[in-house]
Amino acid sequence: MGLDGINKILCINFGGIGDEIFFLPTLISLKKEYPDAKIDLVLEPRSAGIKTLTDIISEIIPVEVKGKHKYLELIKLVFKVYSRNYDMVVSSGGNKLISILLFIMGIRVRCGYDTGILSRKLLTYAKTLNKKQYACAMYHDLVRDVTAYNTSLPEIKINRRDVIANSVLIHPGVSKMSIAKGCIKTIPAKTWAKVIDLLVAEGKKVILTGGPDDKECIDEILQTVRTQNFENLYGTTGSLKELAELISSAEKFLCSDSAPLHIAVALGIKTYAIFGPTDDSVLIPRNDNVIPIKANDNCGLKPCLWTRRQTSCEKLDCLKINPSQIVGIITTK
């Protein structure tokens, strides 16, 4: 299955940290098939921290594709990689211009999604983009023709901590970018506070954490929570790697649909994730180690975010989840 003469591989995957974690199985399979090859990854600057979670990536090439100069940035990328003599390029994304971009890079083996006749002419391997599957599998489809390996789950390499017995680590937040776009994907801070109270009452060792984007949520939780018998570690993780190390110490992890969820999946931690308008079937693997928690709202449109609408609706019935339901699932499953 492997191809001859593959010594340098360029991979391109734009998106947030979660998207880069989804992309890891693709990189892992490539590294298994071509163990001596150098693998470089083109991504958005905001996701550069992925390199701290793996030893597979040789070099990160940041490209800002969200700004008004995105096409200029892509042209610069072509010039940057043209002289590096890559043997293979693998690019995600369903934009029809991607096949043109890969072709003018002059790389011998080009793997991308089938976006029409032009992509089938310009790409060496044009694969069907199937969004109705776990995102790791969707990305991995790109390399089905160039590797015999099939890595199904992401894996990250960090210095794991000892697991804290009977612990529940809570990361309630989502990125400010999601909120700014009108994508509400988590339960209110007052609900998180009630969950902490109930878990402590159940005898759990509760630990609270979060990133810089979560300050408002954390502040409201601290103002609302009644118990003081939990550990507040907000602000103690200064990097993605430190957050991953903290997550590795948890017996159970409770979070929103956000990047920390995918870190926990990659670490194999028993994880409980709040889902509202997004589709858990494509965002988490189907196994007993990752449990989606959803409202009993009987909404006929759910999941709607991205598939039917680009922002969350005003009702948000799908995020009106009873704290007792959340705690009941954590303590019994």
N, C-alpha and C positions, 0 to 999 in steps of 0.2 A: 504493500500500500504506500509506503514511504517513497519519496522522490529522491533521485540522486542529485548531488551537488547543492544541497540546501545548507548553507553555512550562516546566512544572515536573514532574519525574518523581521519584517516590519508589520506591526499590528496597529490598527486604528479603531478607537472606540470612544466616541464623545458621549458625555453624560456625567452624572454625579458619581459619588463613591459607590453607591449601590450598583450602578451599571458596571463599574469596573470590577466589583466582586462577582457579579454575574458572569463577567467575561473571563474570570480566572480559569474555569475548567477548560476553556478553549486553549489558553496559554499552556496549561499543564499538559494537555494531550500533545500539543506541538513539541513541548520540551521532551516528553517521553519518546516521541517518534524521532526527533532530531536532537539528541542529548548534547551534542557539541555545538549546536547553533546558538548564535547570539540573537536574543529576542528584544527588540525595542518597541515601546508602546507610545503612540500618539494619543493624547487625551487633553481634556480641558484643564487649565491650571488649578481649578478648585479641587480636582481629584488626584493631584500628584502624590498625596499621602499613601496611595495604594502601594507604592514601592516599598514602604516600610513594613508591609504585611506579607511580602513574598520575596524569595530569592531568585525567581524565574526571570524577572525583568532586568535586562542589562542597563538600559537607558530610558529615561522618560523624556519625551519631546512634547512640551506643552504648546498648545495652539488655542488661542482665544477665538471661538467660533460663535459667541453670543453677541459680540459687539457689532457696530456698524461697518467695521473694516474686515469682516469675516472672509470675504472673497480674496482680499489682499493677503490675509494670513494664510489662506490655503495655497495661494500662488507661492508664497515664501516657503511653505512646506515642501512643495514640489521641487524647488531649487535646492532646498536643504538635503533632501533624500536622494536626489538624482545622482549625485557623485559618490554616494555611499555604497553602491553596488549590492543592494539587497537582492536576494535570490527569490524571495516570496513576500507577498503582501496580503494581509487578511484584513478586510474592513467591514465593520457592521454598518447599519444605517440603510434606510430604504429610499434615499434620495437618488433620482435618476442620474444626477451628475457624478455620483461616486465612481461609476465604471469609467467615465472619461478621466477623472482625476487619477485613478490607478493606472490607466493605460499610459498617460503622458509621463508618469513617473519612470517608465522604462524598465519596470521590474518583470522578470521572466514569468513567474507564476503569480497569477492574480485571482484572489478568492473574494467574492462578494455576493450580495443578494441579487436574484433575478428581478430586475425592474423593467424588463421589456426586451425587445429585439436588440437594441444597442448594447445592453449589458451582456447578452449572450454572445455577441460578436467580439466585445472588447475584453471580457473576462475569460480566464482559463477555466474557472469553475464558477458558474452562476447558480446559486442555490435558492430554492423557494423560501420565502420569508413566512414562517408560520408563527404568528403571534399568539396562537391559542395553545400554548404549552408553557412549561416552566421556563423562565427567561434564560437560565443557564443552557438548557437544551436548544433554545432558539439560536443563541449565539454559536453553540457548538456545531450546529448544522453547517456552518461556514467551512469547517475543516473536515467534513466527513470523507471527502475524496483524497485527502492528503495525509491522513493518519489512521492507523488501525485501532488507536486507543479511543475509548469513550469515557471521559471523565464526567460524572453526573453531578457532582457537588463541588462547590468551591472549597479550597483548602488554603489556610493562611499559616504562616510560621512566625511564632512569637515565643517569648519566654513565659510559659504558662505558670500561673500561680496555684498554690494549693487551694482546693475547693473548700469554701466555707460551708460547713454542715448546716442544713435547714435554712439556707439563705435564699432570699428572693431579691434580686437586683432589679431596680425599676429605672428605666430610661423613658420618660414620658414625651419627649419633644419630637418635633419634626423641623426641617430646615426653614429658615425665614424666607428662602426663595419660594418654597411651596406656598407659604402663607401669603406672600406678596402676590402670587398668581391667583389667589382665591381658591387654593386647593387645601381644604380643611380635612385632615386625615386622622385626627386624634380626638379623644374624649376631653371634656373640659377639665381644667386644673382642679376644680372642686371635686370632681369624680375621682381623679387620681388621689387626692387627699383622703377621701373616704376609703378607697382601696387600701391605702397604707394603714389606716386605723383598723380595718377589718383583718388584714393580714397579721398585724401585731397581736390582735386579740386571739388569733388562731395559733399564736406561739411562734410565728415565723420571724427570723432575723431579717429585717427589711433594710435594704441599702438603697439610697437614692442618688442618682447621678444625672448628668446632662452636659451638653456642650454650650458654647457661647450663645448659640441661637435660642437656647431654652431659658434664658434668665427670667423673662416675664412669667413664664409658666412655673418655674421653680419657686419664684418669689410668692406667687399666689398659693401654691401648694403649702409652703411653709407658714403662710398666714392663716390657712384654713385648717390644716391638720390638727387634730386634738391631742394625739399621743406624742410623746417625746422619745419613746423607746425605739427609735430607728436611727440609722447612721446616715448623715447627710454628707456625701462625698462630692457634691456639685463643685466644680471649679478645680478639682484635684487632678483631672486628666488633661494634660496640655497638648496632647497629640492623638492622632488616630491609633497609633500603636499602644499608647498608654491606656486608651479606652478599651482596646481589644484585650489587653492584659487584665484589666479589671473585670471585664465580662467573663474571662476564663476562670475567675475565682467563684463564680456564682453556681449554686446548685440549680437554680431556676432563674430565668430571665424574662421580665415582662416589659414590653415596649410597644411603640406605635409602628406603623408602616413607614420605616425610615432606614437609613444606612446601618445603624447598630443592629437591627434585626438580621441583616445579611452577614454581619460579622459573627453574630452568635451562631447562625446556621453553619458558617464555615468552621467554627470551633467545635461544633457538635454539642452545644449546650442545650439543655431542655428549655425550649423557648415558647412563650405565649405572646401572640401579637394581636393588637387591636386592629380590626379591619372595618372600614365603613364603606366609602364609595369606590374603593379600589378592589381589584380582583385578586383574591388570595391564591387562586388556582395557578396564576402565572408568576406570582411573586414569592411563593414558598414551595419547597419540595413536598411531595405527598408522602409523608412518613409520620410516625407517631412521636417524633422528637420535636416537631414544630406544630403547635396547636393554634389555629386561628380563633379569635374571639369576636363574635359578631352579634349585632342587635337582632332581636326577634321582631323586626319592624314590618315584615311582609311587603317590602317595597318591590314593586314589579320591575323597576328600572335598575336595581342594584345587581351587580356593580356597574356604575355609570361613568365614573371619572376616567377620561381619556377615550373610552369607547363610544359614549353618547354625548358627553359634555366635557368642556375643557376647564370648568371650575365647579366647585361643589355647589349643591343647591342650598337655598336659604333654610329649609326645614331641618336638614341634618338629622332626620329620624334614625338614620343608619348608625349614628354615633351616640344615640341615647341608650347606652348600655348600663344596666343596673350594676353598681359596685359589688353587690352580693353574688351576681352571676359570674363576674370576673374572678372573684376570690374562690367561689365554688369550683370553678374549672381548674384553677391553679392547685387547689388542695386535693382534688380527686383524680386528676388526669396526669 
